[in-house]
């Protein structure tokens, strides 16, 4: 027999500021920082413009975080930006966002990160031609089990994983400064008449912002952080400050070790730095660091993703099976299991069709950035519609900072649509949203029938 008290349970503050920071830092730091600095350097064209891109990316990320902090402080909820969209525009539009998160955005990312771990584990112990997929599935199942033991257990695991991940990045930073000293190729001088911003500076900024991606997931734990409604502001500011510091030191160390031209030419800056400092053992070590980063991101994604499923189930009767919150554990158990099941299905799909999950993740970027534009604009809507609601924190320099955040998201939406179209794969984004429209119609019909 079900426990009535458990069925009425709701999220409650169990996380410290440090716990929440570890979750956000763990989500954000991933394979991107090990692979993208060389791409950003190549697009920026010079060391000065490269650093300008990193500085601008950190500033725009902070502007977005301050927008989220105002909304999360005024409307703390496990639904995060799904909840903001619901309040600003109604539950019909937010359903499509929730659908995209359940079907591809977070579950596809989880599956891809699990494959990263699977690739490295397969090199240690080969299980046959499908080794990466088998290991990917086992990783998802193992971390799902950790989360089923409760929020406190999963947060402790996240603290350990993030600490190990940051220690690994710190090792690369130390190796970069210690490996310096070799003669570097001089930085190429700009061509005549090209002394201004490079033509690809905007694209360099896109990649910088990609490395910071995931900070917005803090909104999904805003109701579970101790310290009052302003606690999420501390979490976001500390997280982004730490990320900016870590990334800045990482890029500085890589440039010191390889030189700017060497950084541009590198295919894997972390591996090249450790190879220069430690020899062949460095290449093995970087593989372990990338796998650790993937594990850390998977666990954090499971924590926040289950909460968006829970919020979706609260709003839509056909999905009410995801709305049960297990009070003693502090976990939406069914919502977590649904998320893991979809991720496992995507692992199976990717095993059958090579690159399937990667394609789904990359080409749903237009969906993600399109909705983020609406979330940013929602700050203006919420201020007008809920002017009577107390706001423990207000975005400084309003409306300039929110407008800058919305414009940035709009540019990223345009860039992602353009890229997807150039690859002939924008249709995949359309398929995802078309499926969401069908699900929305079915959910509306079911809700209407249940009400009669």
SULDAJO-V872811 format. One record per pair of residues at least 24 apart in sequence whose ideal C-beta (glycine too) atoms are under 10 Angstrom apart, sorted by sequence separation. I is the first residue (numbers start at 1). J is the second residue. D is the distance in whole Angstrom. If there is no record, write none. Layout:
# SULDAJO-V872811
i: {I	I}
j: {J	J}
d: {D	D}
This chain:
# SULDAJO-V872811
i: {112	114	115	215	307	308	310	311	378	379	111	114	214	215	306	307	309	310	313	377	110	111	113	114	117	306	309	310	312	376	377	379	380	113	114	306	308	309	376	379	212	215	303	306	307	309	310	376	377	378	110	111	114	214	306	307	309	310	376	377	110	305	306	309	375	376	212	305	306	308	375	376	211	212	306	307	373	374	376	377	28	107	110	303	305	306	309	372	373	376	377	110	302	305	306	372	373	375	376	212	304	305	373	374	211	372	373	302	305	372	373	301	302	305	371	372	373	208	211	369	370	373	211	369	370	372	373	24	302	368	369	372	373	301	369	370	371	208	369	370	368	369	370	298	368	369	366	367	369	370	365	366	369	370	365	366	368	369	366	367	365	366	367	365	366	364	365	366	363	366	367	362	363	365	366	365	366	363	364	362	363	362	363	370	363	366	362	367	368	363	366	367	13	362	363	366	367	370	359	363	364	365	366	11	360	363	364	367	11	155	359	362	363	366	367	11	362	363	364	366	10	360	363	364	155	359	360	363	364	367	151	184	360	177	184	187	188	360	151	173	176	180	184	185	186	187	188	176	179	184	185	186	187	173	174	176	177	178	179	180	181	182	184	185	186	166	170	173	176	177	180	181	182	183	184	185	188	169	172	173	176	177	179	180	182	184	185	187	169	172	173	175	176	178	179	180	184	30	170	173	174	175	176	177	178	179	180	184	185	221	224	166	169	170	173	176	177	182	185	31	169	172	173	176	27	31	172	175	176	221	30	170	173	214	217	220	221	224	169	173	217	220	223	31	172	219	220	222	30	214	217	218	220	221	214	217	220	216	217	219	220	219	214	217	220	217	220	176	179	180	176	179	182	175	178	179	176	177	179	180	172	176	179	180	172	175	176	178	179	171	172	174	175	178	179	173	175	176	177	178	169	172	175	176	168	171	172	175	171	174	175	179	109	109	172	171	224	171	175	172	175	106	171	175	172	171	172	171	168	172	168	171	101	168	169	319	168	318	167	168	168	169	316	164	165	168	169	316	318	319	164	167	168	318	317	318	165	166	316	318	319	164	165	168	315	316	318	319	164	165	317	318	162	165	166	316	317	320	23	27	161	162	164	165	312	316	317	318	19	23	26	161	164	165	315	317	318	19	22	25	26	29	163	317	22	24	34	161	162	317	19	20	22	23	26	27	30	34	81	84	161	162	14	15	19	22	23	26	29	33	80	81	83	160	161	14	15	18	19	22	25	26	29	80	82	83	161	162	14	20	21	22	24	25	34	80	81	82	157	158	161	162	12	16	19	22	23	26	29	33	48	80	81	83	157	160	161	11	15	19	22	25	26	29	47	79	80	83	14	18	21	22	25	46	49	78	79	80	158	45	46	77	78	80	157	158	15	16	19	22	45	46	76	77	78	79	80	157	22	46	53	72	75	78	79	155	158	45	52	53	56	60	64	76	77	78	154	155	158	45	52	72	76	77	78	154	157	49	53	57	61	65	68	72	75	76	46	49	50	53	56	57	60	61	64	68	71	72	75	76	154	155	45	46	49	52	53	56	57	60	67	68	69	72	73	76	154	53	54	57	58	61	62	65	68	69	72	49	50	53	54	57	58	61	64	65	68	71	72	45	46	49	52	53	56	57	60	61	64	76	139	143	147	151	154	213	216	44	45	52	53	55	56	57	62	65	69	72	76	142	146	44	45	50	53	54	57	58	61	65	68	75	144	148	43	45	49	53	57	61	73	74	76	139	143	144	147	210	213	42	43	44	45	52	53	73	76	139	142	143	146	147	216	219	43	44	54	72	73	142	143	146	42	43	50	54	72	73	136	140	143	144	43	44	45	72	73	139	143	147	216	233	40	43	44	69	72	73	139	143	209	232	233	43	44	69	71	72	123	229	231	232	42	43	69	70	136	140	144	229	230	40	41	43	44	69	70	72	124	206	229	230	39	40	43	44	68	69	72	120	123	124	228	229	39	40	42	43	68	69	40	69	40	65	66	69	120	124	36	39	40	65	68	69	119	120	123	39	67	37	40	65	66	120	121	36	37	39	40	65	66	119	120	35	36	64	65	119	120	117	118	36	37	62	65	66	116	117	120	32	36	61	62	65	116	117	119	151	154	155	32	35	64	65	117	118	150	153	154	34	116	117	152	153	154	32	33	61	62	113	116	117	148	150	151	152	153	32	33	61	62	115	116	150	151	152	30	31	32	113	114	149	150	151	30	32	59	113	114	116	117	148	150	29	32	58	61	62	112	113	116	147	149	154	28	29	30	58	61	113	114	148	150	28	30	110	113	114	147	28	29	58	59	112	113	148	27	28	58	112	113	147	27	28	57	58	110	111	26	27	28	109	110	113	148	25	27	28	55	58	109	110	147	148	24	25	27	54	57	58	147	23	24	27	110	24	109	110	144	147	148	24	54	55	144	147	23	24	54	107	23	106	107	110	144	145	105	106	109	144	21	23	24	51	54	143	144	20	23	54	106	107	106	140	141	144	209	213	51	105	106	140	144	209	20	50	51	140	19	20	23	106	107	141	206	209	210	101	102	105	106	137	140	141	205	209	20	21	47	51	101	139	140	19	20	50	206	15	19	20	102	137	140	205	206	14	19	20	101	102	136	137	140	205	13	15	17	47	101	136	139	11	13	15	16	17	202	206	11	13	14	15	16	17	33	37	41	50	98	101	102	136	137	202	205	206	11	12	13	14	15	16	20	24	28	40	97	98	101	133	136	137	11	12	13	14	15	20	23	24	27	28	47	48	135	136	202	203	10	11	13	21	25	26	29	33	37	41	47	50	98	99	134	202	206	12	13	17	20	21	24	25	28	29	33	37	41	46	47	50	98	133	136	137	13	16	17	20	21	24	25	28	32	45	97	98	132	133	136	15	19	20	21	23	24	34	38	44	47	133	203	17	18	21	22	25	29	33	37	41	94	95	98	102	133	134	13	17	20	21	24	25	28	29	33	37	94	98	130	132	133	16	20	21	24	28	41	45	132	133	15	18	21	22	34	38	41	44	95	99	102	17	21	25	29	33	37	41	42	43	91	94	95	98	130	136	17	21	41	42	129	130	40	41	42	38	39	40	41	42	80	83	91	95	38	39	41	82	83	86	91	37	38	78	82	86	37	38	39	80	81	82	38	39	41	78	79	80	82	83	86	37	38	78	79	82	86	110	114	118	38	39	77	78	79	82	110	113	114	35	38	78	79	80	83	107	111	112	115	35	37	78	79	83	107	110	111	114	115	35	36	37	78	79	82	102	106	107	110	111	114	118	34	35	38	77	107	108	109	110	111	112	34	35	79	107	108	111	112	115	33	34	35	78	79	102	106	107	110	111	114	115	31	33	34	77	102	106	107	109	110	111	101	104	107	108	111	112	31	34	103	107	111	102	107	111	108	103	104	108	115	103	114	115	113	111	112	111	112	78	110	111	108	109	112	113	108	111	112	107	108	111	112	108	109	110	34	108	109	104	107	108	78	107	108	34	35	105	106	109	34	104	105	108	78	103	104	31	31	34	104	105	30	31	33	104	105	32	103	31	105	106	29	30	31	101	104	105	29	30	100	103	104	30	31	101	105	26	29	30	100	101	28	29	30	99	100	26	27	28	26	27	30	97	100	101	25	26	27	29	30	96	97	100	26	27	28	23	26	27	97	98	22	26	27	96	97	25	26	96	97	23	24	27	23	26	27	94	97	22	23	93	97	23	24	94	23	93	94	94	89	85	88	89	88	15	89	82	85	88	89	81	84	85	88	81	84	87	88	84	86	88	89	81	82	85	88	81	84	87	88	80	81	84	87	11	85	88	89	81	84	88	84	87	88	11	87	10	11	87	10	71	71	74	68	71	75	64	67	68	71	74	67	70	74	64	67	68	71	75	64	67	70	71	74	12	63	66	67	70	11	75	9	10	12	15	74	7	8	9	11	14	74	75	76	7	8	9	10	13	73	74	6	7	9	12	73	74	6	7	8	9	11	73	74	6	7	9	11	71	72	73	74	6	9	11	70	72	73	2	5	6	70	71	3	5	6	9	69	70	3	69	70	71	104	108	3	69	70	104	69	70	6	66	68	104	105	66	67	70	104	66	100	103	65	66	103	66	67	70	104	63	66	70	100	103	104	63	99	100	103	63	67	99	102	66	67	100	66	67	96	99	100	103	63	64	67	68	96	99	102	63	64	67	98	99	62	63	66	67	97	99	63	64	65	96	99	60	63	64	95	96	98	99	59	63	64	95	98	62	63	96	60	61	64	95	96	99	59	60	63	64	95	60	61	93	60	92	95	60	91	95	57	60	92	56	60	91	92	91	91}
j: {136	138	139	239	331	332	334	335	402	403	136	139	239	240	331	332	334	335	338	402	136	137	139	140	143	332	335	336	338	402	403	405	406	140	141	333	335	336	403	406	240	243	331	334	335	337	338	404	405	406	139	140	143	243	335	336	338	339	405	406	140	335	336	339	405	406	243	336	337	339	406	407	243	244	338	339	405	406	408	409	61	140	143	336	338	339	342	405	406	409	410	144	336	339	340	406	407	409	410	247	339	340	408	409	247	408	409	339	342	409	410	339	340	343	409	410	411	247	250	408	409	412	251	409	410	412	413	65	343	409	410	413	414	343	411	412	413	251	412	413	412	413	414	343	413	414	412	413	415	416	412	413	416	417	413	414	416	417	415	416	415	416	417	416	417	416	417	418	416	419	420	416	417	419	420	420	421	419	420	419	420	420	421	429	423	426	423	428	429	425	428	429	76	425	426	429	430	433	423	427	428	429	430	76	425	428	429	432	77	221	425	428	429	432	433	78	429	430	431	433	78	428	431	432	224	428	429	432	433	436	221	255	431	249	256	259	260	432	224	246	249	253	257	258	259	260	261	250	253	258	259	260	261	248	249	251	252	253	254	255	256	257	259	260	261	242	246	249	252	253	256	257	258	259	260	261	264	246	249	250	253	254	256	257	259	261	262	264	247	250	251	253	254	256	257	258	262	109	249	252	253	254	255	256	257	258	259	263	264	300	303	246	249	250	253	256	257	262	265	112	250	253	254	257	109	113	254	257	258	303	113	253	256	297	300	303	304	307	253	257	301	304	307	116	257	304	305	307	116	300	303	304	306	307	301	304	307	304	305	307	308	308	304	307	310	308	311	269	272	273	270	273	276	270	273	274	272	273	275	276	269	273	276	277	270	273	274	276	277	270	271	273	274	277	278	273	275	276	277	278	270	273	276	277	270	273	274	277	274	277	278	282	213	214	277	277	330	278	282	282	285	217	282	286	285	285	286	286	285	289	286	289	220	288	289	439	289	439	289	290	291	292	439	288	289	292	293	440	442	443	289	292	293	443	443	444	292	293	443	445	446	292	293	296	443	444	446	447	293	294	446	447	292	295	296	446	447	450	154	158	292	293	295	296	443	447	448	449	151	155	158	293	296	297	447	449	450	152	155	158	159	162	296	450	156	158	168	295	296	451	154	155	157	158	161	162	165	169	216	219	296	297	150	151	155	158	159	162	165	169	216	217	219	296	297	151	152	155	156	159	162	163	166	217	219	220	298	299	152	158	159	160	162	163	172	218	219	220	295	296	299	300	151	155	158	161	162	165	168	172	187	219	220	222	296	299	300	151	155	159	162	165	166	169	187	219	220	223	155	159	162	163	166	187	190	219	220	221	299	187	188	219	220	222	299	300	158	159	162	165	188	189	219	220	221	222	223	300	166	190	197	216	219	222	223	299	302	190	197	198	201	205	209	221	222	223	299	300	303	191	198	218	222	223	224	300	303	196	200	204	208	212	215	219	222	223	194	197	198	201	204	205	208	209	212	216	219	220	223	224	302	303	194	195	198	201	202	205	206	209	216	217	218	221	222	225	303	203	204	207	208	211	212	215	218	219	222	200	201	204	205	208	209	212	215	216	219	222	223	197	198	201	204	205	208	209	212	213	216	228	291	295	299	303	306	365	368	197	198	205	206	208	209	210	215	218	222	225	229	295	299	198	199	204	207	208	211	212	215	219	222	229	298	302	198	200	204	208	212	216	228	229	231	294	298	299	302	365	368	198	199	200	201	208	209	229	232	295	298	299	302	303	372	375	200	201	211	229	230	299	300	303	200	201	208	212	230	231	294	298	301	302	202	203	204	231	232	298	302	306	375	392	200	203	204	229	232	233	299	303	369	392	393	204	205	230	232	233	284	390	392	393	204	205	231	232	298	302	306	391	392	203	204	206	207	232	233	235	287	369	392	393	203	204	207	208	232	233	236	284	287	288	392	393	204	205	207	208	233	234	206	235	207	232	233	236	287	291	204	207	208	233	236	237	287	288	291	208	236	207	210	235	236	290	291	207	208	210	211	236	237	290	291	207	208	236	237	291	292	290	291	210	211	236	239	240	290	291	294	207	211	236	237	240	291	292	294	326	329	330	208	211	240	241	293	294	326	329	330	211	293	294	329	330	331	210	211	239	240	291	294	295	326	328	329	330	331	211	212	240	241	294	295	329	330	331	210	211	212	293	294	329	330	331	211	213	240	294	295	297	298	329	331	211	214	240	243	244	294	295	298	329	331	336	211	212	213	241	244	296	297	331	333	212	214	294	297	298	331	213	214	243	244	297	298	333	213	214	244	298	299	333	214	215	244	245	297	298	214	215	216	297	298	301	336	214	216	217	244	247	298	299	336	337	214	215	217	244	247	248	337	214	215	218	301	216	301	302	336	339	340	217	247	248	337	340	217	218	248	301	218	301	302	305	339	340	301	302	305	340	218	220	221	248	251	340	341	218	221	252	304	305	305	339	340	343	408	412	251	305	306	340	344	409	221	251	252	341	221	222	225	308	309	343	408	411	412	304	305	308	309	340	343	344	408	412	224	225	251	255	305	343	344	224	225	255	411	221	225	226	308	343	346	411	412	221	226	227	308	309	343	344	347	412	221	223	225	255	309	344	347	220	222	224	225	226	411	415	221	223	224	225	226	227	243	247	251	260	308	311	312	346	347	412	415	416	222	223	224	225	226	227	231	235	239	251	308	309	312	344	347	348	223	224	225	226	227	232	235	236	239	240	259	260	347	348	414	415	223	224	226	234	238	239	242	246	250	254	260	263	311	312	347	415	419	226	227	231	234	235	238	239	242	243	247	251	255	260	261	264	312	347	350	351	228	231	232	235	236	239	240	243	247	260	312	313	347	348	351	231	235	236	237	239	240	250	254	260	263	349	419	234	235	238	239	242	246	250	254	258	311	312	315	319	350	351	231	235	238	239	242	243	246	247	251	255	312	316	348	350	351	235	239	240	243	247	260	264	351	352	235	238	241	242	254	258	261	264	315	319	322	238	242	246	250	254	258	262	263	264	312	315	316	319	351	357	239	243	263	264	351	352	263	264	265	262	263	264	265	266	304	307	315	319	263	264	266	307	308	311	316	263	264	304	308	312	264	265	266	307	308	309	266	267	269	306	307	308	310	311	314	266	267	307	308	311	315	339	343	347	268	269	307	308	309	312	340	343	344	266	269	309	310	311	314	338	342	343	346	267	269	310	311	315	339	342	343	346	347	268	269	270	311	312	315	335	339	340	343	344	347	351	268	269	272	311	341	342	343	344	345	346	269	270	314	342	343	346	347	350	269	270	271	314	315	338	342	343	346	347	350	351	268	270	271	314	339	343	344	346	347	348	339	342	345	346	349	350	270	273	342	346	350	342	347	351	349	345	346	350	357	346	357	358	357	356	357	357	358	325	357	358	356	357	360	361	357	360	361	357	358	361	362	359	360	361	286	360	361	357	360	361	332	361	362	289	290	360	361	364	290	360	361	364	335	360	361	289	290	293	363	364	290	291	293	364	365	293	364	293	367	368	292	293	294	364	367	368	293	294	364	367	368	296	297	367	371	293	296	297	367	368	296	297	298	367	368	295	296	297	296	297	300	367	370	371	296	297	298	300	301	367	368	371	298	299	300	296	299	300	370	371	296	300	301	370	371	300	301	371	372	299	300	303	300	303	304	371	374	300	301	371	375	303	304	374	304	374	375	378	374	371	374	375	375	303	377	371	374	377	378	371	374	375	378	372	375	378	379	376	378	380	381	374	375	378	381	375	378	381	382	375	376	379	382	307	381	384	385	378	381	385	382	385	386	310	386	310	311	389	314	375	376	379	375	378	382	372	375	376	379	382	376	379	383	375	378	379	382	386	376	379	382	383	386	325	376	379	380	383	325	389	324	325	327	330	389	323	324	325	327	330	390	391	392	324	325	326	327	330	390	391	324	325	327	330	391	392	325	326	327	328	330	392	393	326	327	329	331	391	392	393	394	327	330	332	391	393	394	324	327	328	392	393	326	328	329	332	392	393	327	393	394	395	428	432	328	394	395	429	395	396	333	393	395	431	432	394	395	398	432	395	429	432	395	396	433	397	398	401	435	395	398	402	432	435	436	396	432	433	436	397	401	433	436	401	402	435	402	403	432	435	436	439	400	401	404	405	433	436	439	401	402	405	436	437	401	402	405	406	436	438	403	404	405	436	439	401	404	405	436	437	439	440	401	405	406	437	440	405	406	439	404	405	408	439	440	443	404	405	408	409	440	407	408	440	408	440	443	409	440	444	408	411	443	408	412	443	444	444	447}
d: {9	9	9	6	9	10	8	9	10	10	7	5	10	6	7	6	8	4	9	8	9	9	8	5	10	5	4	9	10	6	9	8	9	9	10	8	8	8	9	8	8	8	9	9	7	9	10	9	9	10	9	8	9	10	5	9	6	10	5	5	7	8	4	6	9	4	6	8	9	9	9	9	9	8	8	10	9	9	8	9	9	10	9	9	10	5	9	9	6	6	9	10	7	5	9	9	9	8	9	8	10	9	9	9	7	9	5	7	10	5	5	9	7	9	9	9	10	9	10	10	8	9	10	6	9	8	6	10	9	10	8	8	10	9	9	10	9	10	5	5	9	4	10	9	9	9	9	9	8	9	8	6	5	8	9	9	8	8	9	9	9	5	10	4	5	9	9	9	8	9	10	9	10	8	6	7	9	9	9	9	5	8	10	9	7	7	8	10	9	5	10	5	9	8	7	5	9	9	9	9	7	8	9	9	10	4	6	6	8	10	7	9	6	10	6	5	10	10	10	9	8	7	9	6	9	6	9	9	9	9	9	9	9	9	9	8	9	8	7	8	9	8	9	10	8	5	7	8	9	7	6	9	6	10	10	9	8	9	10	9	9	8	3	8	7	8	8	5	8	5	4	9	9	8	7	4	9	6	10	6	3	10	8	5	8	7	7	9	9	7	10	8	5	9	4	9	6	9	8	8	8	10	8	6	8	8	9	9	10	10	10	7	9	9	4	6	7	9	9	9	6	7	9	4	10	8	8	7	8	7	7	10	10	8	7	8	6	8	10	10	8	4	9	6	9	9	8	10	9	8	9	8	9	7	8	4	4	10	8	9	6	10	9	9	9	9	8	9	9	10	9	6	8	9	10	8	10	10	9	9	9	5	4	10	5	5	9	9	4	10	9	10	5	6	9	9	9	9	9	10	8	6	8	8	9	10	6	4	8	8	7	9	10	9	9	9	7	9	7	9	9	9	10	10	9	8	8	10	8	7	9	8	10	8	7	9	4	9	9	9	10	10	10	10	8	6	8	9	7	7	9	9	7	5	8	9	5	10	5	9	9	6	5	10	9	9	4	10	10	10	7	7	10	8	9	8	5	10	9	9	7	10	9	5	10	7	10	10	9	7	6	9	8	9	10	9	8	9	8	9	9	8	9	5	10	10	10	6	6	8	10	9	10	5	6	9	9	9	6	7	4	10	9	7	5	5	9	4	6	7	8	9	8	9	9	6	9	10	8	5	6	9	7	7	9	9	9	9	7	10	10	9	9	10	8	8	5	8	10	7	6	8	10	9	7	8	8	7	9	9	9	4	8	9	9	10	8	9	6	7	4	8	9	7	6	8	4	10	8	7	9	8	7	6	9	9	7	8	5	9	8	8	6	7	6	6	10	10	10	10	8	9	9	9	8	10	9	10	9	7	10	10	9	8	9	10	10	7	8	9	9	8	9	9	7	6	7	10	7	10	10	7	4	6	7	9	10	9	10	9	9	10	8	5	8	4	10	7	10	6	9	6	9	7	9	6	7	9	9	9	7	8	8	10	6	8	9	6	9	7	10	10	8	9	8	8	6	9	9	9	8	10	10	6	7	9	4	10	10	4	9	3	9	5	7	8	5	9	9	9	8	6	9	5	7	5	9	9	7	10	9	7	7	8	10	10	10	9	4	9	9	9	9	9	9	8	9	9	6	9	7	6	9	7	8	6	8	7	6	10	9	9	10	10	7	7	8	5	6	10	9	8	9	8	6	10	5	9	9	10	9	8	8	10	9	5	7	7	10	5	8	7	7	9	4	6	9	8	6	10	10	10	8	7	9	10	10	8	10	7	9	6	9	9	9	9	6	7	6	7	8	8	10	5	5	10	4	6	10	10	10	10	5	4	9	8	9	8	10	8	10	9	8	9	10	10	10	8	9	9	5	9	8	9	10	6	8	9	10	10	4	6	9	5	7	9	8	4	8	10	8	10	7	8	8	9	10	10	9	9	9	9	5	10	8	5	5	10	10	6	6	9	7	8	9	7	10	10	10	9	10	9	8	7	7	5	9	10	8	4	8	9	4	10	8	9	7	8	10	9	9	7	8	8	8	10	6	5	8	8	6	10	8	5	7	9	9	10	10	9	10	9	9	10	10	9	8	9	9	10	8	5	8	10	8	6	5	10	5	10	4	6	9	7	7	7	9	4	10	6	8	9	9	4	4	10	10	10	9	8	7	7	6	6	8	8	10	4	9	9	8	8	6	9	10	7	8	8	9	8	9	9	8	9	8	10	9	9	8	9	10	7	10	6	8	10	5	6	6	7	9	8	9	10	5	7	9	4	4	10	10	9	4	6	9	10	8	9	9	8	10	8	6	8	7	9	10	9	9	8	9	10	6	8	7	9	5	8	9	8	10	10	6	9	5	9	6	7	7	10	9	7	7	9	7	9	8	5	7	9	8	6	10	7	8	9	10	9	9	4	9	9	9	9	6	8	9	7	7	10	8	7	4	10	7	9	7	10	8	9	9	6	9	9	6	8	9	9	9	9	10	7	10	10	10	10	9	10	8	9	9	10	5	8	8	7	8	10	10	9	7	10	6	9	5	8	8	6	8	9	7	9	10	8	6	10	9	9	5	6	9	6	7	9	10	10	7	7	8	9	9	10	10	5	8	8	7	5	8	7	6	5	6	6	9	9	9	7	6	10	7	10	5	10	9	8	9	8	6	9	7	8	8	7	7	8	9	8	8	10	5	8	5	7	6	7	9	8	9	7	9	9	9	10	10	10	10	7	8	5	4	9	9	10	10	8	7	9	5	8	7	8	9	7	9	9	8	6	9	6	9	6	9	7	6	5	8	7	10	9	4	6	8	9	9	9	9	4	9	4	9	6	10	10	9	9	9	7	8	9	9	9	10	9	8	9	8	9	9	10	9	5	9	5	9	6	7	6	6	10	9	7	8	9	7	9	8	6	9	5	9	6	10	9	9	8	8	8	10	9	4	10	8	10	8	9	6	9	8	9	9	9	10	10	10	9	9	9	8	10	9	7	7	8	10	10	10	9	9	9	9	8	7	9	6	9	10	10	5	5	10	10	9	5	9	9	10	9	9	10	7	10	5	9	5	9	9	9	9	8	8	6	6	9	5	10	9	7	10	7	8	10	5	10	9	9	7	6	10	6	10	8	7	4	6	5	7	8	7	9	8	10	9	8	10	7	8	9	9	10	5	10	8	7	9	9	9	10	10	8	5	6	3	9	6	9	5	9	7	6	9	9	6	8	9	9	7	8	4	8	6	10	7	8	9	7	9	9	9	9	9	8	7	8	8	4	8	4	9	7	9	4	10	9	8	7	9	4	8	5	10	9	10	8	8	9	7	8	9	10	9	9	9	9	8	6	8	8	9	10	7	6	6	6	10	10	10	10	8	9	7	9	9	8	10	9	5	5	6	8	9	9	9	9	9	10	5	9	6	9	8	8	9	9	10	10	7	5	6	9	9	4	8	9	9	7	9	9	10	10	6	5	8	7	9	9	7	10	6	7	9	6	9	10	8	5	9	9	9	6	7	10	10	5	7	10	8	6	6	7	7	10	9	8	9	10	9	9	7	5	5	9	10	8	10	10	7	9	8	8	4	6	10	8	9	9	9	6	10	10	10	9	9	7	9	9	9	10	7	4	9	10	9	4	6	10	5	9	9	8	9	9	8	9	5	9	7	9	8	8	10	9	8	6	9	9	7	7	10	10	7	7	8	10	8	10	9	9	6	8	7	8	9	6	4	8	6	8	8	10	10	9	7	9	9	6	4	5	5	8	5	9	10	8	6	8	10	10	10	8	9	7	7	8	9	8	7	10	10	10	10	8	10	10	8	7	8	8	8	9	6	7	6	7	9	9	9	9	6	8	7	5	9	10	7	9	10	10	10	9	6	8	8	6	8	9	5	9	10	5	9	5	7	10	10	6	9	7	8	10	9	5	8	8	3	7	7	7	8	9	8	8	7	5	8	6	9	9	10	9	10	5	9	5	9	8	6	9	9	9	7	7	9	10	9	9	9	10	9	5	8	6	6	9	9	10	9	9	5	9	8	10	10	8	9	10	9	9	6	9	6	5	9	6	10	7	10	9	9	10	10	8	10	9	6	7	10	10	8	7	7	9	7	8	9	6	5	10	8	10	10	8	6	9	9	9	9	9	6	4	9	5	9	5	9	9	9	8	8	9	9	10	9	9	9	5	6	10	5	4	7	7	10	7	10	5	9	10	10	10	10	9	7	9	7	8	6	9	9	7	8	8	5	9	9	9	5	7	7	9	10	9	9	10	10	9	10	10	8	10	10}
